[in-house]
Amino acid sequence: MDGSGFFYTHIKDIFMDITALFRITYGMYVIGTLDGERPTGCIVNTVLQVSAEPLIISVCVNKKNYTNGCIKKTGGFAISILSEQIDPDVIGKMGFNSGKDTDKFTDVAHVFTDDGCPRLVSGISAWLSCEVVESFEIEDYTVFYAKVNDSANDLHKPMTYDYYHRVVKGKTAPNAPTFVPPQAEQTVAIPVADKKQWICGTCAYTYSGGVPFENLPEDWRCPLCGRPKSGFKNE
Ligand SMILES: Cc1cc2nc3c(=O)[nH]c(=O)nc-3n(C[C@H](O)[C@H](O)[C@H](O)COP(=O)(O)O)c2cc1C
């Protein structure tokens, strides 16, 4: 970061202002698929409509995410387009934990689409049921291209990636293509506070509730990733 407050990165002898990429707009989604018969999935912000006829969308999923292999085996997924009413716990569960170790859909109300994939029933704006027709491996990611077989619109206001950062004060997980170090994220999205803050050691969520952090009950957990209170650092 230089004195002007911008975060620069050094790529092939060129200094680039990567905050320019913060101006690309995205939505927030839960992509739900199957691990055998078990529902699983994760948060993504990289859904894009590719064509209207046939109706094709794309989504970019990190190869390290357990969801990636499950989509490859299942050949399909459902997209729940999150609304501003989504419970932040759902984002924490789906975006900062792995389906390899946990049953992410336990305690998250869901149903299965006719294609057999799980979608959320509350806190969503709309949903799509998708069948993979093509995929492309690039760097750490697989871009899945999928035909939309079914969809419904709940008409609630969709949550944008920007809203998630500014209003929910959420962070992006390291396996997301849009991940940037918290230092760079703070320069643009969140003003740096001049006093110490309580920050989650797993997902970097910054506590901003009305109750002083010290007075929170001992069984209080990070609303984003579920880490216990003891896992917060005061810095
Ligand atoms: C706001 C946000 C956006 C994300 N976007 C993506 C994305 O577009 N693609 C991706 O592969 N992972 C993305 N992630 C990361 C995955 O949700 C995360 O790595 C998750 O723990 C993977 O779970 P899994 O191992 O069960 O698949 C995002 C996470 C957050 C919190």
The ligand as an ORCA input file, in Angstrom:
! r2SCAN-3c Opt
* xyz 0 1
  C     -18.285    -14.075      0.121
  C     -17.681    -15.373     -0.356
  C     -17.567    -15.597     -1.724
  C     -17.011    -16.801     -2.192
  N     -16.949    -17.027     -3.545
  C     -16.428    -18.193     -4.009
  C     -16.419    -18.489     -5.403
  O     -16.914    -17.731     -6.235
  N     -15.842    -19.663     -5.792
  C     -15.294    -20.548     -4.914
  O     -14.780    -21.584     -5.334
  N     -15.317    -20.306     -3.568
  C     -15.883    -19.167     -3.105
  N     -15.928    -18.919     -1.760
  C     -15.244    -19.849     -0.837
  C     -16.033    -21.107     -0.470
  O     -17.371    -20.812     -0.128
  C     -15.327    -21.751      0.749
  O     -13.988    -22.057      0.392
  C     -16.038    -22.961      1.297
  O     -15.548    -23.214      2.594
  C     -15.854    -24.197      0.438
  O     -16.553    -25.252      1.039
  P     -16.428    -26.753      0.517
  O     -15.047    -27.241      0.849
  O     -17.493    -27.507      1.279
  O     -16.697    -26.761     -0.947
  C     -16.530    -17.762     -1.265
  C     -16.667    -17.535      0.118
  C     -17.234    -16.358      0.576
  C     -17.401    -16.147      2.060
*
